[in-house]
């Protein structure tokens, strides 16, 4: 799976979770950039990513994620 | 009160309890919410609309989902994150409801359970269907 593909799929997850297809992600996007990205939606994002990419995260990984770029890289490292 | 830890939970586990709807419950709900809609408060109005009597508030029926999670599954460690419900059939005063939840998914990374919930009346008719996302904290 390419980084571009992960990025595209992740964008669709964001659209679905936040019900907003105007969201445009970059590597630098953080929770500060998306109004509704709170702790509840963070959990929903994690759950949606685990289902979509068929991967498992651990709590520490989730807590250490700083932005979308790190999220993409973490997923990519798991799916290969 | 139950006190399941995340490690105790398995997909397929379920819990249920029963509750009978009383006029006092509707009156208390009206007092709390300020919903004075006559469908729930005026017997004649409700009958004129084709019902057998005052219709219980859908959100009153749904409120028992709080008890399901907070007391039964997982119980003390419950933190409800989200609830989706459909009100499938009307509930009336005197109805005996069975509130049931079954774990359909466990997400270890965030210690969350997904609960499929169904509330049925004394005739076995579903009055509410839905799902809940609950953290085990």
Backbone of each chain as ProteinMPNN parsed JSONL, in Angstrom:
{"seq_chain_A": "XXXXXXXXXXXXXXXXXXXXXXXXXXXXXXXXXXXXXXXXXXXXXXXXXXXXXXXXXXXXXXXXXXXXXXXXXXXXXXXX", "coords_chain_A": {"N_chain_A": [[0.841, -1.196, 0.0], [0.553, 2.203, -0.869], [1.823, 5.366, 0.332], [0.263, 7.439, -0.557], [-2.152, 6.163, -1.047], [-2.914, 5.37, 1.516], [-3.204, 7.883, 2.621], [-5.309, 8.874, 1.11], [-7.396, 7.092, 1.772], [-7.508, 7.63, 4.482], [-8.325, 10.253, 4.473], [-10.931, 9.927, 3.549], [-11.988, 8.578, 5.724], [-11.876, 10.597, 7.643], [-13.701, 12.386, 6.458], [-16.013, 10.898, 6.743], [-16.218, 10.445, 9.545], [-16.359, 13.058, 10.545], [-18.392, 14.009, 9.074], [-18.044, 15.731, 6.88], [-17.117, 16.716, 3.848], [-15.456, 18.634, 2.99], [-13.107, 18.698, 4.271], [-9.657, 18.938, 4.095], [-6.792, 17.184, 4.248], [-3.438, 17.512, 5.425], [0.011, 16.595, 5.943], [0.63, 18.034, 8.165], [-1.707, 18.573, 9.483], [-3.57, 18.98, 12.459], [-5.442, 18.339, 15.535], [-6.152, 20.875, 16.211], [-6.83, 22.074, 13.878], [-9.24, 21.151, 12.978], [-12.452, 21.661, 13.79], [-14.253, 19.923, 15.221], [-12.675, 17.908, 16.16], [-12.252, 16.242, 18.753], [-11.748, 14.535, 21.939], [-13.552, 12.41, 21.872], [-14.047, 12.061, 19.109], [-11.486, 11.465, 18.348], [-11.183, 8.892, 19.318], [-13.133, 7.65, 17.768], [-11.959, 7.989, 15.265], [-9.7, 6.358, 15.514], [-10.896, 3.843, 15.871], [-12.234, 3.607, 13.425], [-10.057, 3.625, 11.661], [-8.734, 1.273, 12.413], [-10.575, -0.597, 11.546], [-10.773, -0.047, 8.776], [-8.15, -0.328, 7.773], [-7.465, -2.704, 8.774], [-5.821, -3.057, 11.056], [-4.16, -2.951, 14.293], [-3.905, -0.692, 16.937], [-1.851, 0.419, 19.708], [-2.383, 1.848, 22.964], [-0.335, 3.659, 23.644], [0.823, 4.339, 21.196], [-1.264, 5.787, 20.046], [-1.506, 7.939, 21.762], [0.881, 9.224, 21.29], [0.752, 10.283, 18.763], [1.23, 13.073, 16.717], [0.315, 14.498, 14.546], [-1.487, 14.385, 11.373], [0.276, 13.364, 9.498], [1.984, 11.712, 10.985], [0.153, 9.88, 11.751], [-0.516, 8.682, 9.327], [1.978, 7.554, 8.695], [2.275, 5.742, 10.784], [0.171, 3.976, 10.289], [0.959, 3.077, 7.793], [3.317, 1.722, 8.411], [2.297, -0.471, 9.642], [0.629, -1.747, 7.79], [2.328, -2.223, 5.736]], "CA_chain_A": [[0.0, 0.0, 0.0], [1.375, 3.405, -0.949], [1.483, 6.436, 1.286], [-0.833, 8.197, -1.167], [-3.387, 5.403, -0.862], [-3.274, 5.497, 2.938], [-3.645, 9.272, 2.797], [-6.64, 9.003, 0.471], [-8.358, 6.356, 2.6], [-7.629, 8.338, 5.762], [-9.154, 11.435, 4.21], [-12.333, 9.477, 3.488], [-12.389, 8.294, 7.112], [-12.143, 11.914, 8.261], [-14.969, 12.886, 5.899], [-17.115, 10.112, 7.309], [-16.324, 10.667, 11.002], [-16.776, 14.443, 10.826], [-19.501, 14.313, 8.172], [-17.633, 16.967, 6.206], [-16.252, 16.369, 2.716], [-14.582, 19.765, 2.66], [-11.849, 18.568, 5.007], [-8.466, 18.616, 3.293], [-5.712, 16.835, 5.166], [-2.021, 17.553, 5.051], [0.81, 15.938, 6.981], [0.719, 18.895, 9.355], [-3.023, 18.784, 10.101], [-3.725, 18.51, 13.838], [-6.789, 18.532, 16.092], [-6.433, 22.32, 16.266], [-7.283, 22.538, 12.558], [-10.583, 20.639, 12.692], [-13.223, 22.128, 14.95], [-14.898, 18.873, 16.018], [-11.721, 16.834, 16.488], [-12.082, 16.207, 20.205], [-11.311, 13.215, 22.413], [-14.504, 11.402, 21.393], [-13.812, 11.782, 17.694], [-10.178, 10.805, 18.252], [-11.436, 7.462, 19.498], [-13.852, 7.187, 16.571], [-10.981, 7.906, 14.174], [-8.872, 5.167, 15.751], [-11.724, 2.66, 15.596], [-12.471, 3.557, 11.97], [-8.786, 3.254, 11.019], [-8.477, -0.15, 12.677], [-11.464, -1.38, 10.669], [-10.478, 0.193, 7.352], [-6.828, -0.827, 7.383], [-7.281, -4.015, 9.407], [-4.626, -2.977, 11.922], [-4.433, -2.685, 15.706], [-3.013, 0.273, 17.59], [-1.88, 0.351, 21.168], [-2.708, 3.132, 23.581], [0.822, 4.544, 23.613], [0.944, 4.856, 19.822], [-2.311, 6.778, 19.812], [-1.202, 9.139, 22.559], [2.079, 9.886, 20.772], [0.534, 10.852, 17.426], [1.218, 14.529, 16.793], [-0.427, 15.077, 13.431], [-1.979, 13.416, 10.394], [1.435, 12.719, 8.858], [2.426, 10.613, 11.861], [-0.915, 8.871, 11.706], [-0.318, 7.97, 8.058], [3.205, 6.745, 8.783], [2.012, 4.636, 11.712], [-0.66, 3.007, 9.562], [1.776, 2.504, 6.705], [4.27, 0.772, 9.005], [1.563, -1.671, 10.043], [0.069, -2.465, 6.63], [3.442, -2.607, 4.884]], "C_chain_A": [[0.88, 1.252, 0.0], [0.932, 4.432, 0.085], [0.285, 7.236, 0.762], [-2.176, 7.497, -0.939], [-3.876, 5.491, 0.587], [-3.849, 6.89, 3.199], [-5.071, 9.467, 2.254], [-7.709, 8.314, 1.33], [-8.594, 7.074, 3.933], [-8.499, 9.591, 5.604], [-10.632, 11.054, 4.184], [-12.864, 9.131, 4.889], [-12.728, 9.595, 7.836], [-13.475, 12.488, 7.755], [-16.154, 12.198, 6.569], [-17.314, 10.432, 8.794], [-16.863, 12.072, 11.3], [-17.934, 14.903, 9.939], [-19.238, 15.619, 7.418], [-16.634, 16.64, 5.09], [-15.386, 17.542, 2.259], [-13.235, 19.67, 3.376], [-10.723, 18.167, 4.051], [-7.314, 18.388, 4.254], [-4.354, 17.111, 4.562], [-1.261, 16.808, 6.151], [0.782, 16.731, 8.289], [-0.624, 19.102, 10.05], [-3.052, 18.183, 11.509], [-5.172, 18.756, 14.299], [-7.16, 20.013, 16.163], [-7.021, 22.839, 14.957], [-8.718, 22.104, 12.233], [-11.435, 20.829, 13.944], [-13.728, 20.989, 15.845], [-13.954, 17.736, 16.418], [-11.4, 16.899, 17.985], [-11.751, 14.775, 20.625], [-12.251, 12.103, 21.964], [-14.21, 11.031, 19.944], [-12.432, 11.158, 17.46], [-10.352, 9.295, 18.376], [-12.169, 6.9, 18.276], [-12.925, 7.072, 15.366], [-10.136, 6.635, 14.303], [-9.655, 3.903, 15.394], [-11.952, 2.503, 14.086], [-11.207, 3.136, 11.223], [-8.493, 1.767, 11.223], [-9.325, -1.021, 11.751], [-11.038, -1.27, 9.205], [-9.171, -0.475, 6.931], [-6.516, -2.204, 7.976], [-5.985, -4.075, 10.213], [-5.084, -2.768, 13.366], [-3.417, -1.672, 16.224], [-2.907, -0.085, 19.062], [-2.007, 1.778, 21.708], [-1.565, 4.137, 23.451], [1.005, 5.177, 22.231], [-0.043, 5.998, 19.592], [-1.979, 8.086, 20.528], [-0.03, 9.923, 21.981], [1.888, 10.549, 19.408], [0.41, 12.367, 17.512], [0.39, 15.177, 15.691], [-0.819, 13.966, 12.445], [-0.816, 12.669, 9.732], [1.924, 11.534, 9.684], [1.392, 9.493, 11.889], [-0.755, 8.014, 10.445], [0.895, 7.044, 8.148], [3.015, 5.536, 9.706], [1.189, 3.543, 11.026], [0.182, 2.282, 8.517], [2.748, 1.451, 7.245], [3.578, -0.536, 9.369], [1.059, -2.466, 8.832], [1.164, -2.893, 5.65], [3.306, -2.112, 3.464]], "O_chain_A": [[1.833, 1.35, 0.773], [-0.17, 4.371, 0.629], [-0.585, 7.653, 1.526], [-3.193, 8.139, -0.674], [-5.066, 5.661, 0.854], [-4.847, 7.047, 3.903], [-5.907, 10.132, 2.866], [-8.777, 8.872, 1.582], [-9.713, 7.121, 4.442], [-9.292, 9.935, 6.481], [-11.477, 11.765, 4.727], [-14.034, 9.361, 5.196], [-13.73, 9.685, 8.546], [-14.272, 13.008, 8.536], [-17.155, 12.828, 6.912], [-18.437, 10.66, 9.243], [-17.704, 12.255, 12.18], [-18.395, 16.04, 10.041], [-20.104, 16.491, 7.334], [-15.47, 16.331, 5.347], [-14.672, 17.447, 1.26], [-12.331, 20.466, 3.118], [-10.831, 17.192, 3.308], [-6.912, 19.293, 4.985], [-4.144, 16.966, 3.358], [-1.841, 16.439, 7.172], [0.897, 16.165, 9.377], [-0.679, 19.743, 11.099], [-2.626, 17.049, 11.73], [-5.997, 19.298, 13.564], [-8.34, 20.363, 16.174], [-7.634, 23.906, 14.922], [-9.333, 22.638, 11.31], [-11.178, 20.245, 14.997], [-13.644, 21.072, 17.07], [-14.395, 16.72, 16.955], [-10.425, 17.518, 18.412], [-11.504, 13.912, 19.783], [-11.811, 10.983, 21.703], [-14.133, 9.854, 19.592], [-12.233, 10.417, 16.498], [-9.745, 8.523, 17.633], [-11.859, 5.804, 17.809], [-13.079, 6.17, 14.542], [-9.894, 5.934, 13.321], [-9.148, 3.014, 14.71], [-11.869, 1.399, 13.547], [-11.28, 2.374, 10.259], [-8.051, 1.086, 10.298], [-8.863, -2.042, 11.239], [-10.954, -2.27, 8.492], [-9.091, -1.105, 5.876], [-5.462, -2.787, 7.722], [-5.178, -4.996, 10.078], [-6.246, -2.45, 13.622], [-2.218, -1.792, 15.972], [-3.753, -0.797, 19.603], [-1.77, 2.76, 21.005], [-1.793, 5.317, 23.184], [1.296, 6.366, 22.103], [0.301, 7.033, 19.02], [-2.144, 9.177, 19.984], [0.054, 11.138, 22.155], [2.758, 11.289, 18.949], [-0.402, 12.89, 18.275], [-0.166, 16.261, 15.871], [-0.527, 12.788, 12.652], [-0.924, 11.477, 9.444], [2.24, 10.477, 9.138], [1.727, 8.317, 12.032], [-0.847, 6.787, 10.495], [0.837, 5.89, 7.725], [3.529, 4.45, 9.438], [1.471, 2.353, 11.163], [0.127, 1.061, 8.376], [2.973, 0.419, 6.612], [4.212, -1.591, 9.397], [1.059, -3.697, 8.843], [0.967, -3.8, 4.841], [4.18, -2.366, 2.635]]}, "seq_chain_B": "XXXXXXXXXXXXXXXXXXXXXXXXXXXXXXXXXXXXXXXXXXXXXXXXXXXXXXXXXXXXXXXXXXXXXXXXXXXXXXXXXXXXXXXXXXXXXXXXXXXXXXXXXXXXXXXXXXXXXXXXXXXXXXXXXXXXXXXXX", "coords_chain_B": {"N_chain_B": [[-24.849, -3.65, 41.387], [-23.083, -4.211, 38.4], [-19.586, -4.771, 37.678], [-17.75, -5.011, 35.44], [-14.496, -5.558, 34.176], [-12.466, -4.477, 31.384], [-11.081, -6.698, 30.435], [-12.702, -8.76, 31.199], [-14.739, -8.891, 29.441], [-16.499, -10.218, 26.605], [-17.18, -10.741, 23.146], [-20.545, -11.204, 22.335], [-21.469, -11.487, 24.891], [-24.172, -10.677, 27.086], [-26.583, -8.582, 28.783], [-29.56, -7.94, 30.657], [-32.563, -6.246, 31.768], [-35.754, -5.594, 33.366], [-38.412, -3.184, 33.199], [-41.221, -1.326, 34.276], [-43.419, 0.929, 32.792], [-44.62, 3.886, 34.222], [-47.233, 6.313, 35.091], [-46.095, 8.292, 36.635], [-43.473, 8.347, 35.815], [-43.657, 9.525, 33.266], [-44.604, 12.019, 34.011], [-42.508, 12.965, 35.598], [-40.5, 13.08, 33.679], [-41.518, 15.066, 32.023], [-41.344, 17.187, 33.795], [-38.597, 17.442, 34.086], [-37.653, 17.906, 31.481], [-39.339, 19.74, 30.275], [-40.921, 19.18, 28.145], [-43.952, 19.496, 26.978], [-45.656, 18.377, 25.214], [-48.828, 17.323, 24.022], [-49.286, 14.682, 23.218], [-47.996, 13.079, 24.97], [-49.065, 13.791, 27.335], [-51.797, 14.268, 27.439], [-54.523, 12.39, 27.65], [-56.913, 12.211, 26.07], [-56.197, 13.587, 23.765], [-54.138, 11.944, 22.823], [-55.546, 9.589, 22.288], [-57.236, 10.488, 20.298], [-55.435, 10.664, 18.319], [-55.097, 8.12, 17.607], [-53.931, 6.399, 19.396], [-53.685, 4.147, 22.238], [-53.573, 5.378, 24.627], [-51.831, 7.833, 26.661], [-48.713, 8.423, 25.17], [-45.553, 7.149, 25.867], [-42.63, 9.126, 26.26], [-40.21, 8.95, 23.722], [-37.589, 9.433, 24.337], [-37.592, 8.952, 27.011], [-37.891, 6.204, 27.115], [-35.49, 5.592, 25.869], [-33.787, 6.474, 27.819], [-33.338, 4.425, 29.563], [-31.252, 3.095, 28.551], [-29.072, 4.248, 29.611], [-29.058, 3.175, 32.164], [-28.696, 0.517, 31.476], [-26.05, 0.482, 30.527], [-24.631, 1.753, 32.621], [-25.177, 0.338, 34.919], [-25.42, -2.374, 34.344], [-23.931, -3.448, 31.999], [-21.005, -2.247, 30.895], [-21.313, -1.71, 33.584], [-20.143, -0.353, 36.609], [-17.753, 0.77, 35.575], [-18.457, 2.139, 33.322], [-18.481, 4.457, 30.618], [-20.382, 6.266, 28.732], [-20.193, 6.927, 25.323], [-21.408, 7.276, 22.813], [-24.689, 7.088, 21.371], [-27.034, 5.525, 19.347], [-30.31, 5.483, 18.242], [-33.407, 3.956, 17.264], [-36.821, 4.503, 17.25], [-38.996, 2.141, 17.318], [-41.63, 1.3, 17.819], [-44.622, 2.506, 19.514], [-44.631, 3.234, 23.065], [-46.509, 2.564, 25.951], [-48.157, 3.649, 28.999], [-47.877, 1.346, 31.635], [-46.741, -0.625, 30.133], [-44.46, -3.331, 30.129], [-41.149, -3.292, 29.873], [-38.368, -4.884, 28.36], [-35.025, -4.441, 28.593], [-32.245, -4.838, 26.723], [-28.816, -5.548, 26.137], [-26.187, -6.432, 23.946], [-22.848, -7.376, 23.507], [-21.206, -6.565, 20.584], [-18.839, -5.894, 19.52], [-15.433, -5.42, 20.414], [-12.969, -3.06, 21.132], [-9.774, -3.035, 21.611], [-7.615, -1.206, 21.702], [-8.644, 1.262, 22.471], [-10.146, 0.545, 24.554], [-12.935, 0.079, 24.3], [-16.367, -0.847, 24.06], [-18.799, -2.041, 21.774], [-22.178, -1.954, 21.801], [-25.033, -3.731, 20.977], [-28.313, -2.778, 21.159], [-31.574, -3.546, 22.298], [-34.925, -2.876, 22.973], [-37.777, -4.381, 24.154], [-41.36, -4.854, 24.313], [-43.95, -6.181, 26.531], [-45.204, -7.904, 24.848], [-43.322, -8.864, 23.248], [-42.642, -7.257, 21.189], [-40.459, -5.175, 19.395], [-39.571, -2.057, 20.615], [-37.603, -0.225, 20.616], [-34.559, 0.088, 18.9], [-31.03, -0.072, 18.602], [-27.625, 1.17, 18.949], [-24.7, 1.366, 21.017], [-21.758, 3.119, 21.973], [-19.327, 2.483, 24.259], [-16.99, 3.369, 26.657], [-14.709, 1.55, 28.702], [-13.682, 2.336, 31.706]], "CA_chain_B": [[-24.244, -3.072, 40.18], [-21.963, -4.987, 37.843], [-18.322, -4.04, 37.602], [-16.882, -5.733, 34.512], [-13.292, -4.943, 33.616], [-12.397, -4.719, 29.935], [-10.587, -8.063, 30.206], [-13.776, -9.719, 31.492], [-15.79, -8.802, 28.426], [-16.361, -11.036, 25.393], [-18.228, -10.545, 22.148], [-21.651, -12.144, 22.544], [-22.002, -11.343, 26.254], [-25.333, -9.788, 27.131], [-27.242, -8.325, 30.062], [-30.885, -7.344, 30.456], [-33.404, -6.013, 32.949], [-37.101, -5.177, 32.972], [-38.925, -1.983, 33.864], [-42.606, -1.036, 33.897], [-43.626, 2.376, 32.6], [-45.686, 4.41, 35.087], [-47.578, 7.716, 34.809], [-45.155, 9.168, 37.346], [-42.262, 8.489, 34.982], [-43.93, 10.529, 32.227], [-44.712, 13.326, 34.661], [-41.156, 13.386, 35.992], [-39.77, 13.424, 32.456], [-42.024, 16.384, 31.611], [-40.789, 18.174, 34.721], [-37.16, 17.613, 33.834], [-37.32, 18.39, 30.132], [-40.216, 20.805, 29.805], [-41.644, 18.751, 26.942], [-45.361, 19.438, 27.37], [-46.44, 17.917, 24.066], [-50.013, 16.6, 24.522], [-49.255, 13.245, 22.912], [-47.475, 12.4, 26.159], [-49.64, 14.346, 28.558], [-53.253, 14.421, 27.351], [-55.091, 11.091, 27.265], [-57.881, 12.373, 24.982], [-55.446, 13.971, 22.564], [-53.416, 10.761, 22.33], [-56.543, 8.664, 21.726], [-57.695, 11.074, 19.039], [-54.369, 10.424, 17.333], [-55.073, 6.698, 17.288], [-53.189, 5.614, 20.397], [-54.52, 3.597, 23.306], [-53.453, 6.281, 25.775], [-50.636, 8.682, 26.581], [-47.538, 7.73, 24.621], [-44.321, 7.459, 26.614], [-41.585, 9.831, 25.502], [-39.171, 8.053, 23.185], [-36.331, 9.664, 25.058], [-37.718, 8.284, 28.317], [-37.543, 4.799, 26.84], [-34.043, 5.541, 25.588], [-33.012, 6.78, 29.027], [-32.984, 3.178, 30.247], [-29.951, 2.65, 28.019], [-28.096, 4.736, 30.588], [-29.036, 2.153, 33.225], [-28.118, -0.703, 30.906], [-24.585, 0.598, 30.495], [-24.056, 2.21, 33.877], [-25.433, -0.599, 36.02], [-25.368, -3.792, 33.946], [-22.843, -3.862, 31.119], [-20.125, -2.95, 31.815], [-21.572, -1.376, 34.98], [-19.484, 0.766, 37.288], [-16.669, 1.38, 34.789], [-19.038, 2.622, 32.068], [-18.505, 5.856, 30.194], [-21.104, 6.231, 27.447], [-19.682, 7.911, 24.353], [-22.398, 7.595, 21.795], [-25.896, 6.267, 21.341], [-27.904, 5.689, 18.182], [-31.536, 4.729, 18.499], [-34.606, 4.073, 16.431], [-38.014, 4.205, 18.044], [-39.676, 1.265, 16.361], [-43.058, 1.223, 18.12], [-44.949, 3.323, 20.691], [-44.634, 2.65, 24.407], [-47.617, 3.126, 26.722], [-48.151, 3.441, 30.455], [-48.188, -0.046, 31.982], [-45.902, -1.557, 29.358], [-43.269, -3.871, 30.796], [-40.079, -3.293, 28.86], [-37.114, -5.61, 28.609], [-33.916, -3.666, 28.029], [-31.16, -5.815, 26.55], [-27.635, -5.146, 25.376], [-25.255, -7.52, 23.627], [-21.577, -6.878, 22.966], [-20.974, -7.023, 19.213], [-17.456, -5.595, 19.134], [-14.543, -4.885, 21.451], [-11.823, -2.382, 20.531], [-8.822, -3.071, 22.717], [-6.727, -0.039, 21.749], [-9.293, 2.363, 23.184], [-10.941, -0.079, 25.635], [-14.331, 0.436, 24.05], [-17.256, -1.897, 23.59], [-19.954, -1.643, 20.973], [-23.305, -2.707, 22.328], [-26.29, -3.719, 20.224], [-29.36, -2.673, 22.176], [-32.968, -3.762, 21.875], [-35.93, -2.828, 24.035], [-39.02, -5.021, 23.696], [-42.442, -4.746, 25.293], [-44.426, -7.44, 27.113], [-45.665, -8.778, 23.763], [-42.161, -9.261, 22.454], [-42.473, -6.329, 20.07], [-39.361, -4.232, 19.584], [-39.986, -0.649, 20.664], [-36.389, 0.573, 20.366], [-33.365, -0.625, 18.441], [-29.941, 0.869, 18.487], [-26.293, 0.731, 19.354], [-24.001, 2.269, 21.923], [-20.312, 3.027, 22.107], [-19.093, 2.688, 25.692], [-15.627, 3.15, 27.143], [-14.575, 0.873, 29.993], [-12.634, 3.174, 32.316]], "C_chain_B": [[-23.095, -3.954, 39.689], [-20.716, -4.114, 37.752], [-17.339, -4.794, 36.709], [-15.647, -4.912, 34.166], [-13.264, -5.261, 32.122], [-12.017, -6.177, 29.649], [-11.674, -9.113, 30.443], [-14.76, -9.855, 30.335], [-15.463, -9.649, 27.195], [-17.482, -10.661, 24.425], [-19.293, -11.629, 22.358], [-22.222, -12.087, 23.951], [-23.194, -10.395, 26.241], [-25.844, -9.645, 28.565], [-28.61, -7.725, 29.751], [-31.574, -7.102, 31.794], [-34.771, -5.566, 32.457], [-37.521, -3.957, 33.784], [-40.354, -1.75, 33.37], [-42.817, 0.48, 33.874], [-44.831, 2.842, 33.431], [-46.034, 5.853, 34.698], [-46.59, 8.678, 35.468], [-43.87, 9.374, 36.545], [-42.469, 9.554, 33.907], [-43.976, 11.931, 32.839], [-43.34, 13.85, 35.075], [-40.359, 13.834, 34.779], [-40.202, 14.813, 31.962], [-41.416, 17.474, 32.496], [-39.328, 18.467, 34.451], [-36.913, 18.336, 32.514], [-38.156, 19.58, 29.681], [-40.952, 20.452, 28.53], [-43.108, 18.517, 27.318], [-46.254, 18.963, 26.23], [-47.602, 17.035, 24.527], [-50.026, 15.108, 24.194], [-48.822, 12.443, 24.146], [-48.231, 12.768, 27.437], [-51.169, 14.429, 28.585], [-53.847, 13.138, 26.778], [-56.02, 11.22, 26.047], [-57.184, 12.719, 23.671], [-54.765, 12.736, 21.957], [-54.38, 9.773, 21.682], [-57.066, 9.17, 20.385], [-56.673, 10.872, 17.922], [-54.206, 8.926, 17.042], [-54.312, 5.823, 18.265], [-54.125, 5.14, 21.509], [-54.496, 4.461, 24.559], [-52.227, 7.144, 25.584], [-49.443, 7.862, 26.093], [-46.309, 8.134, 25.441], [-43.343, 8.196, 25.706], [-40.567, 8.809, 24.987], [-37.872, 8.199, 23.956], [-36.378, 9.116, 26.485], [-37.352, 6.808, 28.155], [-36.032, 4.677, 26.64], [-33.217, 5.773, 26.845], [-32.609, 5.512, 29.778], [-31.692, 2.576, 29.689], [-28.834, 3.124, 28.942], [-27.933, 3.713, 31.708], [-28.37, 0.877, 32.722], [-26.591, -0.656, 30.947], [-24.015, 0.844, 31.895], [-24.209, 1.244, 35.034], [-25.153, -2.043, 35.618], [-24.15, -4.163, 33.095], [-22.176, -2.648, 30.482], [-20.375, -2.631, 33.285], [-20.727, -0.205, 35.455], [-18.437, 1.488, 36.443], [-17.157, 2.028, 33.49], [-18.836, 4.117, 31.847], [-19.12, 5.872, 28.796], [-20.568, 7.322, 26.531], [-20.697, 8.266, 23.293], [-23.533, 6.59, 21.788], [-26.644, 6.568, 20.051], [-29.153, 4.873, 18.432], [-32.575, 4.954, 17.418], [-35.784, 3.68, 17.308], [-38.978, 3.441, 17.149], [-41.182, 1.2, 16.563], [-43.356, 2.046, 19.372], [-44.922, 2.521, 21.988], [-45.732, 3.358, 25.202], [-47.429, 2.873, 28.216], [-48.602, 2.008, 30.766], [-47.368, -1.056, 31.209], [-44.731, -2.036, 30.209], [-42.188, -4.062, 29.738], [-38.911, -4.159, 29.313], [-36.01, -4.89, 27.852], [-32.709, -4.596, 27.942], [-30.013, -5.246, 25.716], [-26.713, -6.334, 25.164], [-23.992, -6.931, 23.013], [-21.373, -7.455, 21.57], [-19.539, -6.743, 18.762], [-16.692, -5.056, 20.337], [-13.33, -4.276, 20.765], [-10.782, -2.171, 21.617], [-8.02, -1.772, 22.845], [-7.324, 1.119, 22.527], [-10.21, 1.846, 24.295], [-12.42, 0.28, 25.503], [-15.135, -0.78, 23.617], [-18.385, -1.277, 22.786], [-21.096, -2.561, 21.383], [-24.499, -2.581, 21.382], [-27.409, -3.73, 21.247], [-30.745, -2.856, 21.562], [-33.851, -3.631, 23.104], [-37.224, -3.386, 23.464], [-40.094, -4.816, 24.757], [-42.903, -6.138, 25.725], [-44.947, -8.412, 26.046], [-44.514, -9.229, 22.864], [-41.902, -8.356, 21.26], [-41.327, -5.373, 20.361], [-39.903, -2.803, 19.584], [-38.798, 0.279, 20.422], [-35.278, -0.358, 19.904], [-32.243, 0.376, 18.374], [-28.592, 0.276, 18.824], [-25.631, 1.81, 20.204], [-22.504, 2.038, 21.823], [-19.959, 3.406, 23.539], [-17.631, 2.416, 26.019], [-15.682, 2.408, 28.477], [-13.392, 1.541, 30.69], [-12.294, 2.711, 33.728]], "O_chain_B": [[-22.247, -4.383, 40.471], [-20.792, -2.885, 37.75], [-16.248, -5.169, 37.14], [-15.743, -3.715, 33.896], [-13.937, -6.179, 31.653], [-12.561, -6.804, 28.74], [-11.573, -10.232, 29.941], [-15.519, -10.821, 30.264], [-14.304, -9.776, 26.801], [-18.587, -10.311, 24.839], [-18.978, -12.806, 22.533], [-23.326, -12.575, 24.194], [-23.222, -9.429, 25.48], [-25.57, -10.477, 29.43], [-28.798, -7.085, 28.716], [-31.206, -7.685, 32.814], [-34.938, -5.205, 31.292], [-37.048, -3.733, 34.898], [-40.655, -1.952, 32.194], [-42.446, 1.198, 34.802], [-45.915, 2.266, 33.35], [-45.236, 6.535, 34.055], [-46.289, 9.742, 34.926], [-43.259, 10.442, 36.594], [-41.589, 10.378, 33.657], [-43.46, 12.893, 32.27], [-43.048, 15.035, 34.921], [-39.636, 14.83, 34.828], [-39.376, 15.623, 31.542], [-41.025, 18.538, 32.016], [-38.879, 19.606, 34.573], [-36.09, 19.247, 32.429], [-37.739, 20.343, 28.81], [-41.546, 21.324, 27.895], [-43.46, 17.488, 27.895], [-47.472, 19.131, 26.28], [-47.408, 16.113, 25.32], [-50.733, 14.348, 24.856], [-49.225, 11.295, 24.336], [-48.058, 12.138, 28.48], [-51.762, 14.639, 29.643], [-53.698, 12.838, 25.594], [-55.924, 10.432, 25.106], [-57.538, 12.209, 22.608], [-54.811, 12.514, 20.747], [-54.068, 9.187, 20.646], [-57.306, 8.393, 19.461], [-57.009, 10.906, 16.738], [-53.293, 8.519, 16.323], [-54.074, 4.645, 17.999], [-55.219, 5.675, 21.687], [-55.322, 4.282, 25.453], [-51.648, 7.192, 24.499], [-49.207, 6.746, 26.557], [-46.067, 9.319, 25.674], [-43.254, 7.905, 24.513], [-40.126, 7.925, 25.722], [-37.154, 7.228, 24.196], [-35.341, 8.849, 27.092], [-36.604, 6.246, 28.955], [-35.389, 3.773, 27.175], [-32.075, 5.322, 26.931], [-31.645, 5.523, 30.543], [-31.114, 1.664, 30.281], [-27.785, 2.488, 29.043], [-26.82, 3.421, 32.143], [-27.591, 0.241, 33.432], [-25.932, -1.618, 31.344], [-23.037, 0.214, 32.297], [-23.468, 1.313, 36.014], [-24.705, -2.844, 36.438], [-23.418, -5.093, 33.436], [-22.766, -2.06, 29.576], [-19.726, -3.211, 34.155], [-20.618, 0.813, 34.77], [-18.257, 2.697, 36.585], [-16.345, 2.422, 32.653], [-18.998, 4.928, 32.76], [-18.465, 5.535, 27.81], [-20.497, 8.49, 26.911], [-20.831, 9.431, 22.917], [-23.37, 5.422, 22.142], [-26.861, 7.73, 19.706], [-29.069, 3.699, 18.795], [-32.611, 5.992, 16.757], [-35.753, 2.67, 18.009], [-39.684, 4.027, 16.328], [-41.934, 1.061, 15.598], [-42.471, 2.267, 20.198], [-45.155, 1.312, 22.006], [-45.872, 4.579, 25.141], [-46.656, 2.01, 28.632], [-49.594, 1.529, 30.217], [-47.305, -2.225, 31.59], [-44.096, -1.253, 30.915], [-42.313, -4.888, 28.834], [-38.525, -4.161, 30.482], [-36.06, -4.751, 26.63], [-32.212, -5.081, 28.959], [-30.23, -4.555, 24.721], [-26.483, -7.134, 26.07], [-24.057, -6.094, 22.112], [-21.365, -8.672, 21.385], [-19.079, -7.281, 17.755], [-17.24, -4.331, 21.167], [-12.725, -4.913, 19.902], [-10.888, -1.256, 22.434], [-7.775, -1.294, 23.953], [-6.599, 1.876, 23.172], [-10.957, 2.614, 24.9], [-13.062, 0.72, 26.457], [-14.634, -1.64, 22.892], [-18.857, -0.174, 23.062], [-20.985, -3.785, 21.317], [-24.92, -1.478, 21.033], [-27.447, -4.603, 22.114], [-31.032, -2.382, 20.463], [-33.559, -4.208, 24.152], [-37.709, -2.93, 22.428], [-39.795, -4.628, 25.936], [-42.316, -7.146, 25.332], [-45.11, -9.602, 26.313], [-44.724, -9.893, 21.848], [-41.05, -8.648, 20.421], [-41.239, -4.822, 21.459], [-40.609, -2.398, 18.66], [-38.98, 1.441, 20.062], [-35.088, -1.446, 20.448], [-32.478, 1.556, 18.114], [-28.433, -0.936, 18.964], [-25.96, 2.993, 20.117], [-22.042, 0.916, 21.615], [-20.254, 4.515, 23.984], [-17.101, 1.354, 25.692], [-16.592, 2.618, 29.279], [-12.24, 1.333, 30.308], [-11.436, 3.305, 34.382]]}, "name": "protein", "num_of_chains": 2, "seq": "XXXXXXXXXXXXXXXXXXXXXXXXXXXXXXXXXXXXXXXXXXXXXXXXXXXXXXXXXXXXXXXXXXXXXXXXXXXXXXXXXXXXXXXXXXXXXXXXXXXXXXXXXXXXXXXXXXXXXXXXXXXXXXXXXXXXXXXXXXXXXXXXXXXXXXXXXXXXXXXXXXXXXXXXXXXXXXXXXXXXXXXXXXXXXXXXXXXXXXXXXXXXXXXXXXXXXXXXX"}
